[in-house]
């Protein structure tokens, strides 16, 4: 690992939570982000910042905050390594039992955000991933109307069935949310984020964690997710979506716990995706055709017509689609209570 310089402590004391903040030219929002972390009433944490070669005022802001709070460890990479590698460096350097990623343009809404999530993991060994509701904020930190699906109520959900449900209405719907919305166990994420994914960087990791345990949802708004035109994820999505969707589908379709309980709706959705986007797969078109043939063998033509009509109807009526998705997800809820 190559750094230009590092302010990282040599101590390897184990913390309960590692807050990981990847940065790159983040001067506009970084102070607000760090203020929200330092305002947390949870103290047993370290704050790691990995800068990916910023050339604006990001380093000056980091230095100012590091001088104020000795829980901050930071460094700058010798060159920009890309988003995935920067996330993995942070994971590698973390000492905490639990990992809380917070992107530099997002913010923690509540001073108990970290404490609430850490408590769920501490009280529930079977939970591998905990998420929360979020507030959409704009470039001026004003709350936006939240028009996304409110999928989860408070509780714990079967991880493998959540993965399956993410394929039912779309190819790979991220019902969990962005990295700033979740917390997970470091020991279960040591694989790191896969270099094959940019746009689906987070979802590929959530699926990896959900194969290992359950998902817990806190309905309280604990994070502010910033929606603005310069988001890194929006650049990464250009032209890569379909290929990354195909890769995820190839990984999870053959798994016995997916294939064995796969619904006809899920299979019909993937058939539509593979046929509609065939021209976008480029050199991967042969893989897509093979997968399409395998899935078509599992669904009779009458069922495919039925779910095609359902798809057309739900696409036209947003409230109906939201209700249908919630019904599917509700089947994933388990009879399991955590301490709130």
N, C-alpha and C positions, 0 to 999 in steps of 0.2 A: 504494500500500500504506500503510495507516494504522496506526501503533503508538502506544500510550500513551507508552512510552519504550523505548529500545533500548540494550543494552550491546554491540551488534555492533561488531566492529573494522572500521575502514575499509580494512584490508588486503585485497587481492584475490589473495594468493598462492595458487597452485594446490596443493591437498593431494592425496594419493593417495586418501583416503577421507573422505567426509563422513558422520558419524553424525547422523541426524535424529531428534529426539525431540519429538513433539507432546504437549503437556500440557493438561489441563483438570481442575482439582480433583484433583491427583495426589499429594497429600501422603502418602498411606498407603504407596505403593510407590516413589516417585521416588528416594529415597535409595538403596535397594537397586539400582535400575536404573542410576543414575549411578555408584555404587561399582563395578559390574560393568564399565562402560565404562572408567573410569579405571584399573582393574586389568589392562587389556589390555597385552600386551607389544609391540603395534604402536603406534608413536609418530607416524607421518606421517598425522595425521588432525585434523580439526576436529570439534567437537561443537556442533551447532546445536539450540537449544531454542526452540520457538514456543509460547508460552502463549496459550490461547484464552479469556482472561478469567476465570481462576480467582478464586474468592473464599474460598479456604481458605489453608493455609500453604504452597502450592506455590511462590510467589515467594520466600519466605524461604529455602527449600531451594535454589532455583536460585542466588540471590545468594551463599549460603555456598559452593557448589561453584565458582561462577565466580570468586570471590576466591581460590580455591585453585589453579585451573588455567586458564591464559590461553588454552587451546585452545577454551574454551567461549564461544560467542557466543549471546546470547539476547535475546528481546524479548517484549513482551506486546501482543497485538492490541487495538485500541481497543474492539472488541466481539467477542463470540463469532461467528466466521465459519462455523462448521460444520466437521465433520471433514475433508471433501474439500478445502476451501479452505485449511485449516491445513496439510495435507500438501503442497499445491502451493506455498504460501509457502516452506516449507522447501526444496523442490526448487529453487525460483527463486533462493534465497539461497545455495545450496550452491556451493562452489568445487571440491569433490573430483572426481577422475576416476571414482571408484566411490561408490555410494550404499548406506549401511547404515541402514535404518529400524529403530528400536527403540522400541516403544510403552512408555509410562512405567510400565505395570504388568508388563512382561516383564523378563527379565534375561539377560545373557550367562553361560552356564554355565562356559565355559572361558576362561582368559586368552589363549588363542590363537585364539579364535573369529574375530575380524576378520582376523588374519593368514592363517588358513587359507583363508578365502573370497577375500580379495584376491589370494592367490597363484594360485588357480585362474583368475581373470579375467586376471591378468597373463600367465600361461603359455599361455592359450588364447584367441586373438582371436576365434574362432568362437563362443565361449560368450557369451550375452547375459544369462543369469540363472543364479545359483548358489544352491542351497539346502542345508539340512542337516536331519538328524534333530533332534527337540526332546524336551524333557522336560516333561510336563504338571505344573504346580505349582498348589497351591491357595492360598487367601487367606493362609495362614500360611507359604507357601513350601515346603510339604512336597510331595514328589514323589507324583504320582498314578499309578495303573496306566494304562499307555498302551494303550487299546483301539482306537486308530485303525489304519487300514490301513498296514502297512509296505510301501509300494509299491516304492520305489526301492532298488537296491543301488548301490554306488559306481560312478561312471562318468558318461558323457556321453550325452545322449538327444536325438533329433531334435525340434526345437521345434515344428514344424508338426504332426507326428504326435502329440505330447503333447496339443496343443489338441484334435485330433480325438478322441483317446482319452477326454478329459474329458467328452465328450458321449455316450459309448457306453453307460454303465450308468445315468447320471443326466443331467439336463439340462446342468448345468455343474458338474462335481465339481472341487473345488479340491485336486488331488493334490499341488500344489506346497507349499501351506501359507500361514500368515499372514505379514504383512509383516515381523515380527521374525525370521523364519527365513531370509531371503534377502539377497542383495547383487546389484546390477546396475550397469551403466554409465550414468552421468548423461547422456551424449550420446544414448543410445537411449531415454531416458525424458523428453525435453524436452517432449513433448506434455502431460505432466502426468496426474494422475488425473482421470478424466471426472466431471463434475458430475452426470451421469445416474445414477450408481451410489453407493449407500451401503453396502448389504449386500455387494455384489460389487465394491466399490472395488478390492480387491487383485487379484481374478481378472481383471478387465478389463485391468489393467495387465500382469499376467503374460502374458496372451494377446498383448498388444501387443509385449512384449519377445520372446516365443517366435516370433513371426512374423519376427523379425530375426536369430535365431540359435539356438544350442543351449542345452539345460539341463544343468547339471552338478550332481550330487548328492554331498554328503559324508555318509557314514553315521554319523559321530560326532555325539554330542549336543552341540551348540554353543549352544543357546538354551533358556531356560526360558519356556514359554508359559503364562501364568497363566489359569486357568479359574475365574471367579468371577461372582457374580450381577449385578454392576454393569458388566460389560463394555459399552463403547459399541457394539460390533458387534452385540450381542444386542438392544439397543434398536432399532438401525437395521433389523434384519431383520423387525420386526413389520409385516406387511402389504405389504412391498415385494418379497419374494422373487420371486414369480411374474412381476411386471412386469419386473424386472431380468433374470431368466432369459430372458424373451421377447426383450428387447432384444439380449442377447448372441447368441441363436440367430439373430435376424434379421441381425446383422452377419456372422456367420461361416458360416451355411449357404450363401450364394451364392458364396463364394470358390471359385475353381476348384480350389485344392489341397485344399479340404475336400470339395466336392461330387464332384470327380472320383474320389476314393478313399474316399468315405464308405461304411461298411459297412452292411449291412442291420440289424445290431444297433443301430447309432447311430440310424438313421432310425426304427426301431421304438420306441426309447426316447423320441424326441421326439414321436412320434404319441401315445404314452400320456400324456406330460406335457401336451400341448396339449388333449387331450380331457378329461383328468381335472380340469384347472384352468380350463376355459373360463369358468366363472362368476366367476372371480377377476380376469379381465383388464379388467373394467369398460369404460371408453371405448376400450380397445385391443382389444376382442373381434373387431372386423373384421380387424385385422392378424393376429391369432392364427388366425382361420378361413382366411384366405388362405394363410398359411404351412402350415397343416395340409393343405390341399388339394394344395399343391405337393409336400409330402413324401410324402403317400399315393400320389401318382402314381408314385413311385419304388420302391415296395415292393409286391410281389405279396401277396395275402391269405394264402397258405400260409406265407410267410416271417414275416408278422406274427404268425400263430398260434404258430409255433415259438418266436419270441423272446418272446412273451407268456408261454408256458409256462416258458421259461428264466428269465425275470424272476421269476415266482412261486416257482419252485424255489429260486433263489439267495437270494431275500429271506427264505426260511424257514431257510436254513442259512448262517450267517455265514461259516464257514470256507470253504465252497464259493464264496461270492461273493468273498471276499478272494483266493482262488486264481485265479478267473476274471479279476478285475481285474488281478492281477499278470501273468497271461499276455498280456493285451492290451497292458499297458504295456511288457512285455519286448520287444515287436516294435518299440518306438521306440528301443531302444538302438542306438547306432552304434559302429562299430569305430574307437574313438578313445580315446586314453589321455592323461590329464593327469598332471602332476607333483603328487603328493600331499604 
